[in-house]
Amino acid sequence: MTVQSKFERLATDNAPGQEVRLSASKGSWMIGQPLPGRPVDFSHGDVDAHEPTPGAFETFAAGVEAGGAQAYTEYRGAAAIREPLAERLAAFTGAPVDASEELIVTPGTQGALFLAVAATVAAGDKVAIVQPDYFANRKLVEFFEGEMLPVQMNYSNTEHGAGLDLDQLEDAFRSGAKVFLFSNPNNPCGVVYSPREIAGIADLSAQYGATVIVDQLYSRLLYEGSVYTHLRAQPAMQADNVVTIMGPSKTESLSGYRLGVAFGAPSVIERMEKLQAIVSLRAAGYSQAVLKTWFKEPDVWMRDRIAAHQAIRDDLVALFRGIEDCTVRLPGAGSYLFPRLPDLSISPADFVRALREQAGVTVTPGTEFSPHTARSVRLNFSQDHAASVAAVERIAALVERYRA
């Protein structure tokens, strides 16, 4: 693979917010007819619609006031921040976290994902990935010239769990996969893996000696009736073969601070730190202070945040289910919907473009997450409630206009 082809595969056209920014910079945002309503960008959450956690900015400002002591931390993050954070993460996930050996602070969870894949995948290595799943998983494996072994997630054919095909996962391990990469809750579907599925992943990875990287970014935004099982706390899970990625950017609306964490296998965390020291030196020094507020929010704040997102979720699911031949699974966590649209008279790519240009609605095409989900689109519904409802109503109208 040439250097040029490696970067061509990264293709950022459908990265969160990218289409809107590109259109705005080119002066072509909505050519022709006036928009029928307020533009809504479902490719990422709206941090203006849902306020950040209380005290986040004040804590950031205190980090700035601390000057160099906060600006130039250890490469894996300030020890004074990692130590209390390790205790909170251990309490949340149900397994101990060693602040000095098993935890690194990164420039966002995206930074953590890059470092984790780079620390575990070399050219020619076989990597099991779920389909559909977060688009960066595939792109990073390709970039590091790993060989992907897809594992299907039949999320629409089950009411409980994610619908992961554990037989396919074992086949991947038998075929030589040394790394398994997945998100829980799943991005783009918002489904939560069942205790049986998580136990199966733990058993198989232990049996075949595989490293598991699990992205748990939305594991705090859990809706009524959902049960979350942490992989790292499973009896079969070994401390040296799992890395968990989390961060406060989504549920807590702290995206702009670019904060993430990875914790788990000490050997992997050490390699991640060595690479971070070259790539970015550290997570932004002043921003690291904001992690002092993470998991310290008032109980009522978190309850209200979950309730607000659940109300948006329910309204949007009802609208999509009102479209003939459209199917959508009710997300158990997170802020993603992944509806499968009816047959249309134009291609999925053209419909995504029509939504943006004719309805002022930006969505992420399903092909970003799996080649099998071209008829689906992903929406991040962490938006203004009324605006998101109006936007999905416009999606429904455009479906009827282009229905096959």
C-alpha angles and dihedrals in degrees: 000000000000124000090247093052091049091057094042088060091057090067105175096192092109097037113130110292093352098117092051093048092047092049092048093048091051093048092238100111102140109350117202122359119046113258116266092226147347111319113249124196107206092176090090139008122275108238089188091060093054117037121231121255116289115273096014096123094042090053090048090051090051088053090054091049089053087065121188094003088067099030096057106043129157111291091254092048138276112313091219089060098039096052099061090034091056090056092051093047091049091051091048098047099035099238132087121267120202106215094205100044109021108039135072130176112220140186094271127317087284088063090049091051093050092049094045094051092044089051094053109028127070129175110295096015115137115237127187114218131177123243116243101027141124109320095227090064092066095040094051094048089051092046092054088046096244122154113246122221106192120218115197123232109200092197096161095055098062136057095203128051128354100293094242114176101231091183089060090048091054090047088054092051090047088052090057106271107160096179131048118194125191145141125236115217085035120245115236101020103042092223121145122225113243123239087252092054093047091048089049092052090049093048095047096045090050092047094052098033094240127158115235124206111194123188108210097172095138099036092115095053094074121159130220112287096020122121119204123204120194113222096210092059094057115117092233094049114103119214092230098056107049132072120187121202123202140150145170098244100101117029090032096041093233097130095130094062091063098221129159138151136209122196135176137059107052094213091055093044089052091053090047090054092050090053093044089054087061101036104043106346091229143336109291103294099221092043092056089073089068089070086074087075095049114110087006097091119127111267091238090054093057093044091052092047092053093044092051093051093044090054091052091045093052094049094048094046090052090052094050092046087054090063111092113249092005117126129193133172117228105246116235094202143359127035104280132113121189107189121182108225127215122260108289134199091235131053120272090248091052091048091053088051092047090052091055097044101036104029104025092238123131119199133166115249117243092235088075089070103037138349087235096061103062092131092056130083129197124229126188100210096191087117141110104302099227094041093050092050091050091048093053089048087057090049088054091050092051091049088058092048092054100031111139 
